[in-house]
Amino acid sequence: MLKHYDVIVIGAGHAGCEAAAAAARICKSVLLITMDMAKIAQMSCNPSIGGIAKGQLIREIDALGGYSAIVTDASTIQFRMLNKSKGPAMWSPRAQCDRMSYSLNWRYILENIPNLDLWQDTVASFSFSQGRVNSLTTVLGVEFTSDAFVLTAGTFLNGKIFVGQVQVSGGRISEPSSDTLSTYLRDAGVPAGRMKTGTPPRIDIRSVNLDRLTLQEGDAEPEKFSFLPYRSPIQAGVGQMHCYIAHTNPDVHAVLRSAFHLSPLFSGKITGIGPRYCPSIEDKLRTFADKETHQLFLEPEGWRTNEYYLQGFSSSLPFDVQYAALRKIDGFERAVLYRPAYAIEYDYFDPTYLYPTLRSKVLDNLFLAGQVNGTTGYEEAAAQGLYAGINAAFHVCGKDPFVLRRDESYIGVLIDDLINKGVDEPYRLFTSRAEYRILLRQDNADMRLTPVAEKYSLADSIRIRLFHKKAEVQKRLSDGLLHTKVSPDLINGLLVSSGTSRIESAKPLSSLLQRPQLSFDDLYKFVPRGTRASISRLSKIDTYILDGKSDLSIYLSLPFKPQVSGQSLIETSLFDASTSEVEIEIKYSGYIEREAAMASKMRKLENLKIPSDFDFSKITSLSTEGRMKLLKHRPESIAQASRIPGVSPSDISVLLVYFGR
């Protein structure tokens, strides 16, 4: 069998799913190859989506027409908005998911996307010529050709699993690794290295004394990830599941330390670099030797299972050591395990050898996304997958590359960091990595990126129409607050009772909303009744949204979500979805304007392009390190050059002088 596709995606993890779905929106024929169709979008570590900066990524994927948010909302069993005690730039949504439903919902979507085929098999080899991938062959001897390939193999490339002295080959527990693809790509000139990650033990919740743990509930008024106007099951009345907090103690630490000599992490058997921000329990004990306790999170795997995982207790120690240590934790004295924790080591490829489109600088039609680029986390993988899938499709169609800047998305921050700074440990995104985070909030991802999706035809027409309607509602709300002045006799009573100073003359409501003591709800009632009525009418959602083909209809048709009887899952108004962002935009307008001005200045450097064949070695006034880094990375602009480690501000000044600026 030999069949040709426009784009072939290898691997059906979070990156592969988004890549295949995105490419199939653009191309006529896309193939997704996976080792096991029962493990599509498997949540192999912890069944949660979102978190600090990660939640922003999922909202951006949704704004661009991806499916991770939709699948998450359908599978959510608990929702929390993190960092609410801080400013809105730091707010990050996180959802605990039903692991099995999440995978099944993703499979349902993929199987119903036009132009997308699925094939269950393992890729064994590539063939190359003239700096391109020509074809791949599977272990079953089937050959496929394509104009573009997207590799999203996760932890499966030469994956090795460690539990104490036991070492087995595998990409996940009980699943085979792919042991040949790395060799083919290395031989073709793609630099590779080794990294390590881990996963915690799975525990039978019936064996845990929950009275000894701290209850962690979901938000009383849970939100969702997608900007589409539906209610998730937990918003529509399905009760949320609980998580729990536990703590280690000196007895736990003593058991673990007694077996450090048996840890492959310390004995040298594991050579890959592990994630600094999600270390194993033995890493924590060595790094923070003076701490007597570490926090652990016991979180459910789904609605209909007794399986829970113990976040914060990943380990590569022998099973009997893990078991003995676990039973020293308060509440876990009778703990029964379904599966021990384990470490996994795998191959990754140096992301500095990628263009800003995630296309390889070595192989012209190969795109890489996910953990193969040295990242960690479902969210980082999904964002890269969407990005690579779009660019692979555009590459085939001869369209201009799809590139997001650092000042317009966290996805842009992620990609820019990878290709310019590289990785020396598994990369994890944080809000602190974004210099424009007040611009890149989770609440405004659709306002930032859905116009981009419209420009590149990445989102369906219903989503675009709803976006424009919401944007107009927000404009009317802002104008109503900006143009309505309120007199002292009407407002001073509220101001005094709210703990803020009185006014002496009429003030616009927008200026009063900038006071931290006042909220949108406090002030909107002073907007003229006629204006409020017209905004209410505009906010109503029309029946055209249920056309049977849109992403909204896809969500409603997903079979693997809790059924809500007697309630509509369709929201009837865009008003509530608009007010929070309007309040933030007005309340923090000074900070937003300042960051926007900084971003505008940096964009001028982005527009200063450097020829792709420019010879940096002829500029002798560059520092030696700067010259070497510039020759290696070959930045496409002055701004990109400024973000390369080792390129100093004086080197940038030299480049600006050289290019006449």
LINLIN-V505937 format. One record per residue. N is the residue number from 1. RES is the residue in one letter. SS is DSSP state (2 for helix, 1 for strand, 0 for the rest). NEAR is the number of other C-alpha atoms within 8 Angstrom. D_LAST is the distance of its C-alpha to the last C-alpha in whole Angstrom. Layout:
[[N	RES	SS	NEAR	D_LAST] [N	RES	SS	NEAR	D_LAST]]
//
This chain:
[[1	M	0	5	57] [2	L	1	7	54] [3	K	1	7	52] [4	H	1	7	48] [5	Y	1	12	46] [6	D	1	13	42] [7	V	1	17	41] [8	I	1	14	43] [9	V	1	16	43] [10	I	1	14	44] [11	G	0	14	45] [12	A	0	16	47] [13	G	0	12	45] [14	H	2	13	43] [15	A	2	18	40] [16	G	2	18	42] [17	C	2	15	44] [18	E	2	16	41] [19	A	2	17	39] [20	A	2	15	42] [21	A	2	14	43] [22	A	2	14	39] [23	A	2	14	39] [24	A	2	14	43] [25	R	2	8	41] [26	I	2	10	39] [27	C	0	12	41] [28	K	0	7	45] [29	S	0	11	46] [30	V	1	16	45] [31	L	1	13	47] [32	L	1	15	47] [33	I	1	15	49] [34	T	1	14	50] [35	M	0	8	53] [36	D	0	8	55] [37	M	2	8	55] [38	A	2	6	56] [39	K	2	8	53] [40	I	0	14	51] [41	A	0	12	48] [42	Q	0	10	50] [43	M	0	10	50] [44	S	0	7	50] [45	C	0	7	49] [46	N	0	9	50] [47	P	0	11	50] [48	S	1	9	48] [49	I	1	13	45] [50	G	1	15	42] [51	G	0	10	41] [52	I	0	14	38] [53	A	0	13	35] [54	K	2	14	37] [55	G	2	16	39] [56	Q	2	16	36] [57	L	2	14	35] [58	I	2	14	39] [59	R	2	15	38] [60	E	2	15	35] [61	I	2	15	36] [62	D	2	16	39] [63	A	2	14	36] [64	L	0	13	35] [65	G	0	12	39] [66	G	0	12	40] [67	Y	0	9	43] [68	S	2	11	43] [69	A	2	13	44] [70	I	2	11	46] [71	V	2	12	48] [72	T	2	13	48] [73	D	2	12	49] [74	A	2	15	52] [75	S	2	13	53] [76	T	1	14	52] [77	I	1	14	55] [78	Q	1	14	53] [79	F	1	15	50] [80	R	1	11	48] [81	M	1	11	45] [82	L	1	10	44] [83	N	0	9	42] [84	K	0	9	44] [85	S	0	4	44] [86	K	0	7	40] [87	G	0	8	38] [88	P	2	9	37] [89	A	2	10	34] [90	M	2	13	36] [91	W	0	14	39] [92	S	1	15	40] [93	P	1	16	43] [94	R	1	13	45] [95	A	1	13	48] [96	Q	1	13	51] [97	C	1	15	52] [98	D	0	14	55] [99	R	2	12	54] [100	M	2	7	56] [101	S	2	10	56] [102	Y	2	16	52] [103	S	2	14	52] [104	L	2	11	55] [105	N	2	13	53] [106	W	2	12	50] [107	R	2	11	52] [108	Y	2	9	54] [109	I	2	10	50] [110	L	2	10	49] [111	E	2	9	53] [112	N	0	6	52] [113	I	0	9	49] [114	P	0	5	49] [115	N	0	10	48] [116	L	1	14	48] [117	D	1	9	51] [118	L	1	9	51] [119	W	1	8	53] [120	Q	1	9	54] [121	D	0	11	54] [122	T	0	11	52] [123	V	1	12	50] [124	A	1	11	51] [125	S	1	10	48] [126	F	1	11	45] [127	S	1	8	45] [128	F	1	10	42] [129	S	1	7	41] [130	Q	0	4	38] [131	G	0	8	36] [132	R	1	10	37] [133	V	1	15	40] [134	N	1	11	43] [135	S	1	11	46] [136	L	1	13	47] [137	T	1	12	51] [138	T	1	12	53] [139	V	0	9	55] [140	L	0	6	58] [141	G	0	6	57] [142	V	0	9	55] [143	E	1	11	52] [144	F	1	12	49] [145	T	1	11	46] [146	S	1	12	43] [147	D	1	10	40] [148	A	1	15	38] [149	F	1	14	39] [150	V	1	17	38] [151	L	1	13	40] [152	T	0	17	41] [153	A	0	13	43] [154	G	0	11	43] [155	T	0	14	45] [156	F	0	14	47] [157	L	1	16	46] [158	N	0	16	48] [159	G	0	17	49] [160	K	1	13	52] [161	I	1	15	53] [162	F	1	13	55] [163	V	1	14	58] [164	G	0	12	59] [165	Q	0	9	60] [166	V	1	7	60] [167	Q	1	9	57] [168	V	1	7	57] [169	S	1	10	55] [170	G	0	15	53] [171	G	0	18	50] [172	R	1	13	52] [173	I	0	6	56] [174	S	0	5	58] [175	E	1	7	56] [176	P	0	9	55] [177	S	0	13	52] [178	S	1	14	50] [179	D	0	9	50] [180	T	0	10	49] [181	L	2	12	45] [182	S	2	11	43] [183	T	2	8	45] [184	Y	2	10	44] [185	L	2	9	40] [186	R	2	10	40] [187	D	2	7	42] [188	A	0	9	39] [189	G	0	7	36] [190	V	0	11	35] [191	P	0	8	35] [192	A	1	10	38] [193	G	1	9	39] [194	R	1	11	42] [195	M	1	15	42] [196	K	1	14	44] [197	T	1	9	45] [198	G	1	13	49] [199	T	1	13	51] [200	P	0	15	54] [201	P	0	14	57] [202	R	1	13	59] [203	I	1	15	62] [204	D	1	13	65] [205	I	2	8	64] [206	R	2	6	68] [207	S	2	10	69] [208	V	0	11	66] [209	N	0	9	68] [210	L	2	8	65] [211	D	2	6	67] [212	R	2	7	66] [213	L	0	11	62] [214	T	1	9	60] [215	L	1	8	59] [216	Q	1	8	56] [217	E	0	9	56] [218	G	0	11	54] [219	D	0	9	52] [220	A	0	4	55] [221	E	0	5	53] [222	P	0	10	51] [223	E	0	8	48] [224	K	0	9	47] [225	F	0	13	44] [226	S	0	10	43] [227	F	0	8	42] [228	L	0	6	45] [229	P	0	9	48] [230	Y	1	8	51] [231	R	0	11	52] [232	S	0	11	53] [233	P	0	15	56] [234	I	0	13	56] [235	Q	0	10	55] [236	A	0	11	58] [237	G	0	7	60] [238	V	0	9	60] [239	G	0	6	60] [240	Q	0	10	58] [241	M	0	10	59] [242	H	0	11	58] [243	C	1	11	56] [244	Y	1	12	58] [245	I	1	12	56] [246	A	1	12	58] [247	H	1	10	57] [248	T	0	13	58] [249	N	0	11	60] [250	P	2	8	61] [251	D	2	8	64] [252	V	2	12	61] [253	H	2	12	59] [254	A	2	8	62] [255	V	2	11	63] [256	L	2	13	60] [257	R	2	9	59] [258	S	0	7	62] [259	A	0	10	61] [260	F	2	10	58] [261	H	2	7	59] [262	L	2	11	59] [263	S	0	13	56] [264	P	2	13	54] [265	L	2	9	51] [266	F	2	10	52] [267	S	2	9	54] [268	G	0	7	51] [269	K	0	7	52] [270	I	0	10	49] [271	T	0	8	46] [272	G	0	10	44] [273	I	1	10	42] [274	G	0	10	43] [275	P	0	12	41] [276	R	2	7	40] [277	Y	2	5	41] [278	C	2	6	44] [279	P	0	11	46] [280	S	0	12	49] [281	I	2	10	52] [282	E	2	10	53] [283	D	2	8	49] [284	K	2	10	49] [285	L	2	11	52] [286	R	2	7	51] [287	T	2	6	47] [288	F	0	7	49] [289	A	0	7	52] [290	D	0	4	53] [291	K	0	7	53] [292	E	0	8	57] [293	T	0	8	56] [294	H	0	8	53] [295	Q	1	9	53] [296	L	1	12	54] [297	F	1	11	54] [298	L	1	12	56] [299	E	1	12	55] [300	P	1	14	57] [301	E	0	14	57] [302	G	0	11	58] [303	W	0	8	61] [304	R	0	4	63] [305	T	0	6	63] [306	N	0	10	64] [307	E	1	12	61] [308	Y	1	12	59] [309	Y	1	13	56] [310	L	1	14	55] [311	Q	1	11	52] [312	G	0	12	51] [313	F	0	12	54] [314	S	0	16	52] [315	S	0	15	53] [316	S	0	15	54] [317	L	0	15	57] [318	P	0	12	61] [319	F	2	10	62] [320	D	2	6	65] [321	V	2	11	63] [322	Q	2	13	61] [323	Y	2	9	64] [324	A	2	9	66] [325	A	2	13	63] [326	L	2	11	62] [327	R	0	11	66] [328	K	0	11	65] [329	I	0	13	63] [330	D	0	11	65] [331	G	0	11	66] [332	F	0	12	65] [333	E	0	10	69] [334	R	0	8	70] [335	A	0	11	67] [336	V	0	7	67] [337	L	1	10	64] [338	Y	1	9	63] [339	R	1	7	61] [340	P	0	10	60] [341	A	0	16	56] [342	Y	1	15	54] [343	A	1	14	51] [344	I	1	14	49] [345	E	1	15	47] [346	Y	1	15	45] [347	D	1	15	42] [348	Y	1	13	39] [349	F	1	11	36] [350	D	0	13	32] [351	P	2	11	30] [352	T	2	11	27] [353	Y	2	12	28] [354	L	1	11	28] [355	Y	0	10	25] [356	P	0	9	24] [357	T	0	11	27] [358	L	0	14	29] [359	R	1	16	30] [360	S	1	13	31] [361	K	0	8	29] [362	V	0	9	32] [363	L	0	11	34] [364	D	0	10	33] [365	N	0	13	35] [366	L	1	13	35] [367	F	1	13	34] [368	L	1	13	35] [369	A	0	16	36] [370	G	2	17	37] [371	Q	2	14	39] [372	V	2	15	38] [373	N	2	12	35] [374	G	0	15	36] [375	T	1	12	36] [376	T	0	12	39] [377	G	0	8	41] [378	Y	2	10	42] [379	E	2	13	39] [380	E	2	15	36] [381	A	2	15	38] [382	A	2	17	39] [383	A	2	14	35] [384	Q	2	14	34] [385	G	2	17	37] [386	L	2	15	36] [387	Y	2	12	32] [388	A	2	16	33] [389	G	2	15	36] [390	I	2	13	34] [391	N	2	13	31] [392	A	2	16	34] [393	A	2	14	36] [394	F	2	13	33] [395	H	2	12	32] [396	V	2	11	36] [397	C	2	7	36] [398	G	0	6	32] [399	K	0	7	30] [400	D	0	6	27] [401	P	0	8	26] [402	F	0	9	27] [403	V	0	7	24] [404	L	0	8	25] [405	R	0	9	22] [406	R	0	12	22] [407	D	0	11	22] [408	E	0	11	25] [409	S	0	14	28] [410	Y	2	13	29] [411	I	2	12	29] [412	G	2	13	26] [413	V	2	13	26] [414	L	2	10	29] [415	I	2	11	27] [416	D	2	13	24] [417	D	2	9	25] [418	L	2	12	28] [419	I	2	14	25] [420	N	2	13	23] [421	K	2	11	25] [422	G	0	10	28] [423	V	0	10	32] [424	D	0	5	34] [425	E	0	10	37] [426	P	0	14	37] [427	Y	1	9	34] [428	R	0	9	35] [429	L	0	10	33] [430	F	0	9	34] [431	T	2	9	32] [432	S	2	6	31] [433	R	2	7	28] [434	A	0	10	27] [435	E	0	6	24] [436	Y	0	11	25] [437	R	0	11	29] [438	I	0	10	30] [439	L	0	11	28] [440	L	0	14	30] [441	R	0	13	33] [442	Q	0	13	36] [443	D	0	7	38] [444	N	0	9	35] [445	A	2	15	34] [446	D	2	15	35] [447	M	2	9	33] [448	R	2	10	30] [449	L	2	13	31] [450	T	2	15	34] [451	P	2	9	32] [452	V	2	9	30] [453	A	2	13	34] [454	E	2	10	35] [455	K	2	7	32] [456	Y	0	6	32] [457	S	0	7	36] [458	L	0	12	37] [459	A	0	11	39] [460	D	0	10	42] [461	S	2	7	43] [462	I	2	9	45] [463	R	2	12	42] [464	I	2	11	40] [465	R	2	8	43] [466	L	2	8	43] [467	F	2	11	40] [468	H	2	8	39] [469	K	2	10	43] [470	K	2	11	42] [471	A	2	9	38] [472	E	2	8	40] [473	V	2	14	43] [474	Q	2	11	40] [475	K	2	8	39] [476	R	2	9	42] [477	L	2	11	43] [478	S	2	11	40] [479	D	2	8	40] [480	G	2	10	44] [481	L	2	12	43] [482	L	2	11	40] [483	H	2	8	43] [484	T	0	11	46] [485	K	1	9	47] [486	V	1	11	50] [487	S	0	9	52] [488	P	2	11	53] [489	D	2	6	57] [490	L	2	7	56] [491	I	2	9	53] [492	N	2	10	54] [493	G	2	8	57] [494	L	2	7	54] [495	L	2	11	52] [496	V	2	10	55] [497	S	2	7	56] [498	S	0	8	53] [499	G	0	7	52] [500	T	0	9	49] [501	S	0	6	50] [502	R	0	8	51] [503	I	0	8	49] [504	E	0	5	51] [505	S	0	6	49] [506	A	0	9	48] [507	K	1	10	45] [508	P	1	12	43] [509	L	2	13	44] [510	S	2	10	41] [511	S	2	9	40] [512	L	2	9	44] [513	L	2	14	42] [514	Q	0	10	40] [515	R	0	9	42] [516	P	0	7	43] [517	Q	0	7	47] [518	L	0	11	47] [519	S	0	9	46] [520	F	2	10	46] [521	D	2	6	50] [522	D	2	7	50] [523	L	2	11	49] [524	Y	2	8	49] [525	K	0	7	53] [526	F	0	7	52] [527	V	0	11	50] [528	P	0	8	52] [529	R	2	6	55] [530	G	2	6	54] [531	T	2	9	50] [532	R	2	9	51] [533	A	2	8	53] [534	S	2	8	51] [535	I	2	11	48] [536	S	2	9	51] [537	R	2	7	52] [538	L	2	8	49] [539	S	2	12	48] [540	K	1	10	51] [541	I	0	9	51] [542	D	0	5	52] [543	T	2	5	55] [544	Y	2	6	52] [545	I	2	9	51] [546	L	0	9	54] [547	D	0	7	53] [548	G	0	6	54] [549	K	0	7	51] [550	S	0	13	48] [551	D	2	8	47] [552	L	2	12	49] [553	S	2	11	52] [554	I	2	11	51] [555	Y	2	10	51] [556	L	2	7	54] [557	S	2	6	56] [558	L	0	11	55] [559	P	0	5	58] [560	F	0	10	58] [561	K	0	9	57] [562	P	0	7	60] [563	Q	0	5	62] [564	V	0	9	62] [565	S	0	4	65] [566	G	0	4	66] [567	Q	0	6	62] [568	S	0	6	59] [569	L	0	10	56] [570	I	1	7	54] [571	E	0	10	53] [572	T	0	7	54] [573	S	1	8	51] [574	L	0	13	47] [575	F	2	10	47] [576	D	2	7	48] [577	A	2	7	45] [578	S	2	11	43] [579	T	2	11	44] [580	S	2	10	42] [581	E	2	10	39] [582	V	2	11	39] [583	E	2	11	40] [584	I	2	10	37] [585	E	2	9	35] [586	I	2	11	36] [587	K	2	10	37] [588	Y	0	9	34] [589	S	2	9	32] [590	G	2	6	30] [591	Y	2	8	29] [592	I	2	11	28] [593	E	2	8	26] [594	R	2	8	24] [595	E	2	11	23] [596	A	2	10	22] [597	A	2	8	20] [598	M	2	8	19] [599	A	2	10	19] [600	S	2	8	17] [601	K	2	8	14] [602	M	2	9	14] [603	R	2	9	14] [604	K	2	8	11] [605	L	2	10	10] [606	E	2	11	13] [607	N	0	8	12] [608	L	0	9	9] [609	K	1	8	12] [610	I	0	9	13] [611	P	0	6	15] [612	S	0	7	19] [613	D	0	4	20] [614	F	0	6	17] [615	D	0	6	18] [616	F	2	8	17] [617	S	2	7	20] [618	K	2	5	18] [619	I	0	6	16] [620	T	0	6	18] [621	S	0	5	16] [622	L	0	10	16] [623	S	0	8	19] [624	T	2	6	22] [625	E	2	8	23] [626	G	2	12	19] [627	R	2	12	19] [628	M	2	8	23] [629	K	2	12	22] [630	L	2	13	19] [631	L	2	10	21] [632	K	2	6	24] [633	H	2	11	22] [634	R	0	7	19] [635	P	0	10	17] [636	E	0	10	16] [637	S	1	12	13] [638	I	2	16	11] [639	A	2	11	13] [640	Q	2	12	16] [641	A	2	13	15] [642	S	2	10	15] [643	R	0	9	18] [644	I	0	12	20] [645	P	0	8	22] [646	G	0	7	22] [647	V	0	15	18] [648	S	0	9	17] [649	P	2	7	15] [650	S	2	7	14] [651	D	2	11	14] [652	I	2	12	11] [653	S	2	8	9] [654	V	2	10	10] [655	L	2	9	8] [656	L	2	10	5] [657	V	2	8	6] [658	Y	2	7	8] [659	F	0	6	6] [660	G	0	5	4] [661	R	0	5	0]]
//
